[in-house]
Amino acid sequence: MVEHGKGHPDRLPPGEQQITEVEADRLDEDGRHAGRLILTPDRIYFLDDDHSSGSHDDVIDHLGFQGAEVTGDDTIGTLALAWGDQGRVYEGDTIELKAFAKAIDDQLNP
């Protein structure tokens, strides 16, 4: 995982402080979107590398967060995040996705 201060800190809203991030592709009906999942003290963000306008970004408030599940083999994994009445699937390095999911758990259940 990438430590605080790397990646897209300029695209986070003012006042948000990055805890950790992981490189991931969002998989959805529009295809594959390369980007980064970023954990902050209050939210989880997916920031799409190709659309700085934010049109393919996700913002997941911790209050509505319902869960994270990682599946995969030794190299490629998927992370399913659920919140409110929504959910998204992200693909990336299995070990890094598991570490990101653990960081979410640590943040929400200290």
C-alpha positions in Angstrom: 0.0 0.0 0.0 1.0 3.6 -0.5 1.6 5.7 2.5 0.1 9.0 3.4 1.0 11.9 1.1 1.2 9.9 -2.2 -1.2 9.5 -5.0 -4.0 12.0 -5.4 -4.0 14.2 -2.2 -4.8 17.2 -4.3 -8.1 15.7 -5.4 -9.3 15.1 -1.8 -11.7 17.7 -0.4 -10.1 20.3 1.9 -9.7 18.9 5.4 -9.5 15.2 4.4 -6.4 13.5 5.5 -5.3 10.3 3.7 -4.6 7.3 5.9 -3.6 4.9 3.2 -4.4 4.1 -0.5 -4.2 1.2 -2.9 -4.1 1.1 -6.7 -7.3 -0.6 -8.0 -9.5 -0.8 -11.1 -13.3 -0.2 -10.6 -15.3 -2.8 -12.5 -18.8 -1.8 -13.5 -21.3 -1.7 -16.4 -19.2 1.1 -18.1 -16.1 -1.2 -18.1 -12.8 -0.9 -16.2 -11.7 2.4 -14.6 -8.1 2.6 -13.3 -7.6 4.6 -10.1 -6.9 4.5 -6.4 -8.9 3.7 -3.4 -8.1 6.1 -0.6 -9.0 5.7 3.1 -9.5 8.9 5.2 -10.8 9.2 8.8 -14.3 9.8 7.5 -14.6 8.3 4.0 -13.3 5.9 1.4 -12.7 7.4 -2.0 -12.2 5.9 -5.4 -10.5 8.5 -7.6 -10.5 7.6 -11.2 -7.1 8.3 -12.9 -8.7 9.1 -16.3 -11.5 11.5 -15.2 -10.2 14.3 -12.9 -13.7 15.8 -13.2 -14.9 13.2 -10.7 -17.5 11.7 -13.0 -16.3 8.1 -12.2 -15.2 8.7 -8.6 -16.9 7.1 -5.6 -17.3 8.6 -2.1 -18.2 6.2 0.7 -19.1 7.7 4.0 -18.1 5.6 7.0 -21.5 6.1 8.5 -23.2 4.3 5.6 -20.5 1.7 5.1 -21.7 -1.9 5.4 -18.7 -4.1 4.6 -15.7 -5.2 2.6 -14.9 -8.6 1.2 -11.8 -9.6 -0.6 -11.5 -12.7 -2.9 -8.9 -13.8 -5.3 -5.8 -15.8 -6.0 -2.2 -15.1 -5.3 -2.0 -12.1 -7.6 -5.3 -10.7 -8.8 -8.1 -10.1 -6.3 -11.4 -8.3 -6.0 -12.6 -6.1 -3.2 -16.4 -5.7 -2.9 -17.4 -2.7 -0.9 -21.0 -2.2 0.2 -22.6 1.0 1.5 -26.1 2.3 1.9 -28.0 0.7 -1.0 -24.9 0.7 -3.3 -21.9 -1.5 -3.9 -18.9 -1.6 -6.2 -16.3 -4.1 -7.1 -12.6 -3.2 -7.4 -9.8 -5.3 -8.8 -6.1 -5.2 -7.8 -3.3 -7.0 -6.1 -4.8 -9.4 -3.6 -2.4 -8.7 -0.8 -2.8 -5.0 -1.1 -6.6 -5.2 -1.2 -6.5 -7.4 1.9 -4.3 -4.8 3.7 -6.7 -2.0 2.6 -9.7 -3.9 3.9 -7.9 -4.5 7.2 -7.1 -0.7 7.4 -10.8 0.0 6.9 -11.7 -2.4 9.7 -9.0 -0.9 11.9 -10.4 2.6 11.2 -14.0 1.7 11.8 -13.4 -0.7 14.7 -10.4 0.6 16.7 
